[in-house]
């Protein structure tokens, strides 16, 4: 009887570990999704863009997007790619340089 009780306790502990692992996987997938896609408001605030400028980037194909129920979503990787494509390491680039 004592042996069966010990096995049940061990099984219960194993289930708790498995449950914690599954919950952490779910959370990491959700975090990954949240980091992969951002809405237009976040893009505008982060890059200091107006609605019109963001619309122009969509219209001319510069920034790919997804639209669901009138709300625009952007891949973080696409925003990063846009920034990288326009990156200038020139020391003379910028305002007020001598």
N, C-alpha and C positions, 0 to 999 in steps of 0.2 A: 504494500500500500504506500509506504514511504517512497519507494522507487518511482511509482506512478506520479505522485505529487511533485517530486523533483523534476520529472520529465515535463510535466505541465508548466511548472514555473519557468523552466528553461525555454520551452516553446513560446510562452508568453513574452519572455524577454527578446527572443528572436523575432517575433512579430513586431515588437516595438521598434527594433532596429530597422527592420524592413520598411515599416511605415514611415519612419523618419527619413530613410533614404528616398523613398518614393516622393514624399513631400518636398524634399530638397531638389529633386529632379524637376518636379512641376514648377517650383519657384524659379529655378534657373532658366527653364524654357520661357516662362513669362517675362523674366528680366531680359532675356535675349531678344524677345519680340519687342519689348518696350524700347530697347536700345537700337533696334534695327529700323524701326519706323517712327517718325515724328510728324506732328501735324504742322500745318502752315504757320500757326501762331508761334510755335517754338522756333521755326526757321526765321520768321520775321524778327523776333526778339533777339535771337542769337546773332544774326548777321546784320541787324539794324537796317532791315529792308522795309519798304512800304508795301502795302498790298499790291499796288500797281506794278512795282518792280518785280515782285514775286510772280505776278500774273504774266509779265513779259518773259520771264525766264521759262515759264511753262509754255507759253504760246510759241516761242521760237525754238523750243526743243532743247534748250540749254540745261534744264533741270527736269528730269523725268518725275512723274507723280502717279498717284492712284487717287481716284475720286470715289467716295462712298457717301451717298445721301447729301451731296453738295459740299462735303468737307474734303479738303485735299490733304494727302499724306505723302511724305517723302522718305526715301531711304537715307539713313545717315551716311551710308557709303557714297551715295550720289552727291550729297552736299559736300562731303569731304573731297570727292573727285573734282567737283567744280572749283573748290578752293585751291587744290593742288594744281589744276590746269591753269589757274590764273596767278600762281605764285611767282613773285619776282624777287630774286635775291640781289638785285642791283642796288648798289649803295646810292646811286643817284636817283633811284625811284623814291618818290615821296615828296611831301611838301616841305618847303623851307630848307632844303639842303643847299649847301654852298659849293 
